[in-house]
C-alpha cells in the first residue's frame, strides 16, 4: 500500500509498450481504493489488455473465510480500467455483469481484461478472474463508455 510502507511505484509491475508504465502509474496511483484498499497491482498492460492481481488478505474475506464478491469484482473492474484508459482515452463502466464460478483456494487473484470491441464512444471487454492455482473464479463483461478521447492513439 502506498501510504503504509509500500512504494507507489509498485502499482505497475510491467507495462507494454515501453514507457506506458509511467503513464499508467500516473493515471492510477490516485485510485486509492484499489491501490491501497484492495492492494491491487498492474502486472502487464497494453492498449485493450491488462493483467492485474492482488494478494488475498483477511480484510478481503467474508464470514465464510473466502474473498468477498466485491473484492473479486473490484479487481476485475480495475483490470478493465487499466486496459481501456490508455492512448488519451477516459473510459468509464457503463454496465457490467459478473458470474462467480467458484471460490478460490489460492492466495492470489489475477484478472485479465481483453478488448472485444473498440468503438468511438462504446467499448466491450471480457475479464477472466483466476487464482494462482489456475482455477477460474469469475467471468465479467463490461460495456465501457468513452467520456473523452484526445486522439493520442
ZISULJO-V997347 format. One record per helix or strand of 3 or more residues. SS is the DSSP state (H for helix, E for strand). FROM is the first residue (numbers start at 1). LEN is the number of residues. Records with the same first field share a line. If there is no record, write none. Layout:
SS: FROM-LEN / FROM-LEN
//
This chain:
H: 8-4 / 20-9 / 32-7 / 58-3 / 69-16
E: 41-6 / 49-7 / 89-12 / 108-11 / 122-10 / 136-14
//
